[in-house]
Amino acid sequence: MKLYSWNVNGIRAALTKGLAETLKQSEADFFCVQETKARPEQVDHTFLEELGYQSAWNSAEKKGYSGTAIFFRQEPIATTLGIGIPEHDTEGRVVTLEYPDFFLVTVYTPNAQNELKRLAYRQQWDVDFREYVSGLNAKKPTIVTGDLNVSHQEIDLARPKANRFSAGFSDEERAGFSALLEAGFVDTFREFEKGPDHYSWWSFRGGARKRNVGWRLDYFCASTQLKDQLKAAAIHPDIMGSDHCPVSLELDL
C-alpha cells in the first residue's frame, strides 16, 4: 500500500502547478492534502475522476483558510471530519477514514505563530489530538499523516540554534510530538533514514529551498504494531508547487 501526503498551500493554486500530474505519477492508494484553502465545490474534481479517486474533504468555516482532504480509491467503512471537539473542529484540520484493518488520519496541526502567540492553544490541541488518535489506535492500527508543524529533533531543521524558541521548534511543541510517539506511534521516516539534511518545508525567502535551509514538518506516524510492515518512507523535495514537498510511506497492509 502506498500513501502520499502534501501540504499544497492552496489546492486551486497547486492544480496550476502540477498537482494532478504528481497525483498520477505517485500511483498512491491514498493521497492526503493539507491547507486546501477551499471548499470541495470550489474545485474541479475532473482530475480525481480521471485517475479513479474519490475524496473526503474537511473545510474551515473561515473562507480560504486551512482545510484537509484525502483522495482514495477504495471506499471506506466510515469517514469522520474533525476530532469531536467544537473548539477545534471549525478549522477543517482532520479527516479520518476507517477501513477493516486500519484507520488513516490526515491532519493540519495549528501553527503556534510568531512570538508563540498561539502556543497555549497549540498545546491543548496536541493533547486533544493525541487522545483522539490514541482512541483509534486502541481499536485497530492507525496511520497519522500531515503537516504536524513541528521539527522534532535538532536534526530535523537546518538551523536549530537560531530557531530555539521559534514556532515549530519550541520545547513545548517538540514535547507534544514526543508524547505522540510515546502513545504508541513511530516516526516512519526515521525508521529508514537517520541522517541530516532531509526537510519538507522551506521559506520562500532568500533562496532557502535552493540552499536546502529547511524544516521537516511533514510526517507519517504509524502504530507501533505496524513497524514490521513498513517497507519505505521518503521525502520528495524535487516535487515543486508548494512551500512544502510531499512525503510518502509504503507498507504491507
Helices and strands as residue ranges (DSSP letters): E 2-7, H 11-15, H 19-26, E 30-34, G 40-42, H 46-50, E 54-58, E 68-72, E 78-81, E 94-99, E 102-108, G 114-116, H 119-137, E 142-147, G 154-156, H 171-182, E 185-187, H 188-192, E 201-202, G 205-207, E 214-215, E 218-223, G 224-229, E 230-235, E 247-251
